[in-house]
Amino acid sequence: MTVLKQHHAPGMTAEMYDQVAAGAMPSQRVADGFVAHYAIVEDGGITVIEIWDSIAQHDAWFNETVKPHLPPDVPEPTFTDVHNSNTR
């Protein structure tokens, strides 16, 4: 089932995000199950919102590619099932 991921990293600056994203984006574009990625600067940090075909596909990519580059105190992401979507 398609899922929406929300992941807030308190204290992460846009510059820190950009550094992690530069290394992660190329592999994310071709990752199995990846649909979309958005990053928002808010609440003293960065919130990443993504759409994936499944949590398992997200985790396979994220745990290898992104998680090793995050501070250890960054909270775990949350996932919500997508009931419907409409994109162009």
C-alpha positions in Angstrom: 0.0 0.0 0.0 1.3 3.5 -0.9 2.5 5.5 2.1 3.2 9.1 3.0 6.3 9.6 5.1 6.8 12.6 7.4 10.2 13.0 9.0 11.1 16.1 11.0 14.8 16.7 11.9 14.9 19.4 14.7 17.9 21.6 14.4 18.9 20.5 10.9 19.6 23.6 8.8 18.9 23.9 5.1 22.6 23.7 4.5 22.9 20.4 6.4 19.9 19.0 4.5 21.4 20.1 1.2 24.6 18.2 2.0 22.8 15.0 2.8 20.3 15.4 -0.1 23.1 15.9 -2.6 24.5 12.4 -1.9 21.1 10.8 -1.5 19.0 12.2 -4.3 20.6 10.3 -7.3 20.0 6.9 -5.7 16.5 7.9 -4.5 15.3 8.8 -8.0 15.9 5.2 -9.0 15.0 3.5 -5.7 12.4 0.7 -5.9 9.1 2.1 -4.7 10.1 5.8 -4.7 7.4 8.2 -5.9 8.0 11.8 -4.6 10.2 13.9 -2.2 9.5 17.3 -0.6 11.6 19.2 2.0 10.2 22.0 4.1 12.1 24.3 6.5 9.9 24.6 9.6 9.8 24.6 13.4 13.6 25.0 13.7 14.5 22.2 11.4 13.7 20.3 8.2 10.6 18.2 7.6 10.8 15.7 4.7 7.6 14.5 3.2 7.8 11.6 0.8 5.5 9.1 -1.0 6.6 5.5 -1.3 4.9 2.4 -2.6 5.6 0.7 0.8 7.4 1.2 4.1 9.6 -1.7 3.4 10.9 -0.2 0.1 11.5 3.1 1.9 13.4 1.4 4.7 15.6 -0.6 2.4 16.8 2.6 0.7 16.7 5.0 3.7 18.5 2.7 6.2 21.4 2.3 3.8 21.6 5.7 2.2 20.4 8.4 4.6 20.3 7.1 8.1 24.1 6.8 8.5 24.4 10.6 7.8 21.8 11.8 10.3 22.6 12.8 13.9 21.7 9.9 16.3 19.0 12.0 18.1 16.8 12.6 14.9 13.4 11.1 15.6 12.1 8.2 13.5 9.8 9.0 10.6 6.1 8.4 10.7 4.1 6.8 8.0 0.4 7.1 7.0 -1.4 5.0 4.4 -2.4 7.0 1.3 -6.1 6.5 0.6 -6.1 8.5 -2.7 -3.9 10.9 -4.6 -4.1 13.1 -7.7 -1.0 14.3 -9.5 -0.4 15.7 -12.9 
